[in-house]
Amino acid sequence: MKSKRVVIAGMGFGGIRAAKVLAGSGLDVLLLDRNNYHLFQPLLYQVATAGLEQESIAHSVRAMARSWSGTKFHLGEMTGVDFASREIRTDTGNLQYDYLVIGAGSVTNFFGLESVERHSFDLKELADAETLRNHILTSFERAVIEPDPARKRALMTFVIVGGGPTGVEFAGALIELVHFVLAKDYPDLSTDAARVVLVEATDKLLASMPEKLRAYTLKKLRSMSVEVLLNARVVDAGPERVVLHDGAVIPAHTLFWSAGVKAAPLAAVLDIPQKAGGRIPVEPDLTLSGHPDVYVIGDMAYLEQDGSLLPMIAPVAMQMGIYAGRAILAKQAGTTLPPFCYHDKGSMATIGRNAAVASAFGMNFRGYFAWLVWLLLHLYYLIGFRNRIVVMLNWVWYYWFHERQVRLITRRAGQSYE
């Protein structure tokens, strides 16, 4: 008898976990993604700030599938589903399924600010990190030869929007890059004039953290010379300026946006009513209403637990992926699982060298110990032994020598390889 086919669309944190559960189960598992690699998004900002090579935070899906029995990879982008005929539409043809797991993730949410979207950078794809690194380094190269002091300072001004973990971590890494590395690379520049401005719309950074850790984060960033603007919103942007809600203008050539995400565009074409952020409502077992063979996991899934909406973060996606895989195996065995329940193991964010905050298991950590835990956990969750070694060596090198080895401009402004 022919094995039933499970198609997992999206090789993010959730998709990878689902695939691991289903591998070797006797099912025909097909992995689908528009990229041929799994990307460890939490470290994208370190690629953008010249700390890590792009390849060290990505791992070939085919290499993983090779060691997972009954698993194959298909390179393509899912564009729709015919639920009646159990057929997925992709840009490379149609695929049949018996079970479908959709984990296409999220994209940056600019909340309708077209000028901001046009003139800002974000970090969702591997290419985004390289583009941003090129831009940061090119800005300093331009500043070296810029005769106008005002434009010179604007070239060295970086506005970061969003006081969540990504914004905080990027701000800390960028100010350290400027002060400890670029200050030595550009002796003709007064890098003390460089500005890193972190803009947050609410009155606090890291909103999900306890008050003491939020206060520590704010104090630490400001001690590192990061300008933190609370209760401030960016409403407009241009190539050389950023405009705040009160009319204040920050002369800056770089705007980085990390103020929110929304479900991937795929959610809009599934012909299913969407909830806040474009997310798709799911049943307690993560299936679509009326489609018990279709699971939606990760950032695309809208599910409330204990009266609160589950956040769009990697730990939720990983636990959903594991659950979806086990639920499919249970159906094959003629049994069912209890409803999905997310177990919050805590959250953490690194601020800079020897400084991080963590809240886990009812305990709060900050400073060196939290930083060490952050390092070890990120190494643990990285996929690929080589990647772990390369990332660890880069971190050790930077820790002892305050050097970042990936200070390469791999594409000049306006250059195209097409």
N, C-alpha and C positions, 0 to 999 in steps of 0.2 A: 504494500500500500504506500502511496506517495506521501511523503512527510508534509505536514502543514507548514505554510510559509509565514514567517513573521518578518515584516518590514519595519525597520527602525529608521525613521527619518530624522536626521540630525545627530551628529556625533559630538555633542557637547557633553557636559558632566552627566546629565540624565541618560542620554542615549548610550554612552559607554558603559554605565553601570547596568542598564537593562541587557545589553549585549553579553556582558560577562556572566550574568545570571543564566541566560538562555543557551550559552555556548555548551556544546556537548550534550544537549538534552534530547537529541533526536529530531528536533525541529530544524527546518530549513530557514536559517536566519540571514536576512539580507540587510546590510548596512548601507544607508543612502545619505550622501552629503555632497554639497557643491564643492567642498574642499577635500583633499585626500589626506587630511591630518586632523587630529584632535588638538585644539588650542587651549592652553592653560591661561585663560583670560586674566586672572588676578595678577599676573606678573607682566602684563603688556606695558604697564607704565615704566617698568625697569628697562625694557627695550627702548622705549621712547626717550629715556634719560641716560642712554648710553651705558647701562650697567650690564645688559645681557644681549647675546646674539639672538636673532629671531628664531633660529633653529632649536635653541635650547629650551624653548617653552612650547614646542609643538612636536607631535609624534605621529608617524605614519599610521593611518587606519589599516591599510593593507598589512603592515607588519604585525599589528595586533590580531587581525582576523586570521592571519597565518597560523597563529598558535591557539585559535579558538575553533574547536571541531564543529563542523556544520555551518560555519559562518563565511559569508562572502561580502565583498564590498562593491558598490556600484557608484561611480562618480556621476552626479547629476543633481539638479535642484528640483525639489518637489514644487509643483505649481497648482495642484488641485487634487480632489478626490471624487470619484464616483462611488458613493457608498453602496448604492444598489448592486452594482456589479463587482464590488470590492476591487477597484482598480485605482491605482495612483497615477496621476499625470505628472510627468517630469519633462524637463527640457531636452531629454535624450530618448524619450519614448515612454510607453505606459508599462506599469508593473502590477501584477496580480498579488493579492495578499489574502491570508486567512485571518491574521491578526495584524493590526497596525499600531505602532507606537510613534506618536508625533512629538518631537522635542526640538523644534526649530529655533528655540531661544528668543532673544529680544534684540531690538535695535534702539539706538539713542532717541529719546523723546525731546524734541526742541519746543514742544508746546505751541506750535504755530508761528514761532519767531523766524520768519524766512531769512531775514538779514543775518541773524545769528547762525542759522544752519549753513548759510552760504560762506560765512567768513570764519567759522570756528573749526576746531579739530575735535575728534572724539576717539575713543579707543574701544573698538568692538572687533576689529579684524587685525590679522597679523600685519597686513600692509599699512594699516593706520599707524602702527607704532613706528615703522620705518619712516613713513612720511613725516611724522611729527618730529622724530629725531633729526632728520635732514633739515627740517625747518628751523629747529632750535639752534643747531650748529651753524646753519647758513646765516641766521640772524646775527650771530656774533661775528662772523666773517664780514658781513656788511657793516656792522657797527665799527669795526676797526678802521674802515676807510671812509666812514661818514663824517663830513666836516661840520655838519650842523649839530650842536650839542643836544638840542631838543629831540631831533630824529634819532640821534645816537642812543639816547636814553629810552625812547619808545621802542627801538629795536631790541633793547634788553629788558623790556617789561612784559611780563607774562601773567595774564589774567586767567584764573581757574575758577570755574563756576560749579558749585556743588560741594557742600561740606560733609558728604558721606565718606566712606572708606577710600574710594578711588580718588576723590579730590584731595583728601588729607595726605594720602600716601604719595600722590604725584607732586603735591606742593613741597613736601619734605624732601623727596628725592631730587627735585629740580633745584631747590635752593642749595642743597649740598653739592650738586653738580657744578653750580655756578661758583660757589665760594671755595671749594676744595680742589676742583679740577680745572675748570675754565679760567679761573683766576691765574693759574700757572701757564695755561696754554696761550693766554692773551695778555702778556705783560704790558702791552701798550694801552690796554683798556682799563679804565677804573671800574672794575666789576662791582665795587661797593655801590655804584649807582644803579646796578641791576635791581629790578623789582619783581617779586613774586607776590601777586595779590590773589587771595582766596576769598571769593564772594559767596555768601550763604544767605538764602532768602529768609530763614528763620532766625531765632535768637540763640541757636546752639549748633555746634558741630557734633557729628556722630550721634544723631538723635536717639538711636537704639541703645546707646551705652548709658550706664549710671552717671549721675551728676559729677561725682569725683573724677571719673575718667575723662569726661567731657572737659572739665576745668583744666585737668592736667594737659590734655591735648592742645587746648587753646593757648595755655601759658607756654608750652614747649615750642609750638610753631612760632609764636611771637618772639621768643628768645632766639630763634634761628633766623630772625629777620623777615619772616613771612608776614605780610600785611593781611590781617584777617578782618573782613568787613561783614558784620552780622546784620540781619534785617535789611539786606540790600539785594536788589534784583537787577539783572542785566535785561534791558528791554530792546536794545538795538546795537548793531555792530557794523564796522566797516573794516577795510584792510589795515587802517592805522589808528583805529579808535574803538573804545568800548563805552557804551552809554548806559548809565544806571537809571533806576526808576525815578530818582529825584532830580534828574537832569545833569548830574555830575558826569564828566567825560574823562576817561582814563586813556591817555595816549599810549597805545600798545599795538604791536604788530602780531601778537599771538594771543588767541583766545581758545582756551580748552574747556569743553563742555562735558560735565559729568553730573548734571542736575536731574537726571531721570531717564528711565527706559520705558519702552512699551513693547508689546508682543510683536514678533516678527511679522512682516507683511503677509505671510502665508495665512495667518489667522483670518484676514479679511476676505480671502477667496474661498473659504470652506463653507460658505453659505450657512453659517451658524451665528445666532445673535451673540454679540460680544459684550463684555462687561468693561469696567474701567481699565484703561491702558490697553484696550484692544484684546484683552485676555479672553479665553474661551472657558465658559463655565463647565465644570466636570462633576460627575457623580462622586459620592464618597469613595468609590473604588477606582477613581481617576478615568473612568470611561465616559464617552459622550452619551448624552441622553438619547436613547433609542438606538444606539450603536454599541452593544456590549463587546464587540470585537475591536473597538478603536479606543486607544488610550492617549490622553494628552498629558504631557509631563513638563516640569520645569517652568520657565518664565512664561510660557504660553497659557498655562493652566490657571484658572480662577477657582480657588477653593478656600472657603473660610473654615477656621478651626477655633473653637472656644470663643466665637464671636469676632475673631480678627482674621483679616485676609492674610494668607501665607505670603511672605515676601518673595521678591524675585532675586533670589540669591542661590549660589552654587549648592550649599548643603541641602536646601529643599529639593533642588533638581536631582541630586544624587540619591536621596532617599526615595523620591518618586520613581526614579528609574529602577531601583532595586525592587520596589513594590510591584511595578508593572510587570517586570520579568517574572517574579514569583506568582503573580496573579494569573498570568498566562499558563504557567506550569500547573497551577492548581486547577484551572479549567480543563486542561488536558487530562488531568487525573480525576476529573469529575467532582472536584471539591471547590470550595470558595475560601477566600481570605476575609478576615474582618476588615472594616473600612480603613483607609489609609490614615495614619496618625503621624504627624511630623514631630520628631523629638529634637527640640532646640538644644544643641550642645554649646551654644554661646557664640560670641562674635569677637573679632579682634581686628586691629589695624596697626600698621607700623608707621611711625612718624619720621624716624631717621635713625642714624647710627646709635645703637644702644637704647633706643626709645620706642616703645610701643605700648598699646593698651589692649587688655583682654578681659572679657567677662565670660566666665564659664563655670558650670556646676555650682552656681551660687557664690562664686568667689571672684574677686576683682584683682587684676594684676596690672602693674604699670612699670615702665622703666626697662632695665636690662633683662630681667627675668621674662617679662612679657615679650620682649624682642626676640629672645632666644627661643621661646615656645613658637612664636610666629615663624621663625626661620625653619625650625624642625618640621612643623606641620606642613608648610608649603613644599618642603623637600619630599615629605612623605606622599603628598597627593600628586606630585608631578608624575607623569607617566614616562617610563623609560629609564633604565639604569644610567645610560650615558648622559641623559639630560640632568639627572640628579647630580652626577659628578661634575659636569660642566658648570651648572648653576652654583654648586657649593664652592668650587674653586674660584669662580668670579667673586662670590661674596667674601671669601677669605682674602683674596687679593685686595679687594677694595677696603676691607676692614683694616688691614695692616698698612697699606700704602696710599690709601685715599686716591686711588687711580681707577678710572673706568676705561676699559680697554676698547670699547666699541664706539669710539668717537669718529665714526666714518660718515662722510656725506656721500651716499651712494647714488644720489640723483640730484642734479642741479635744478634750480627753479625753472620751470617751463620745458625741461628736457623730457622727451618721450622716447620709449623704446619700441613703440608699436610700428 
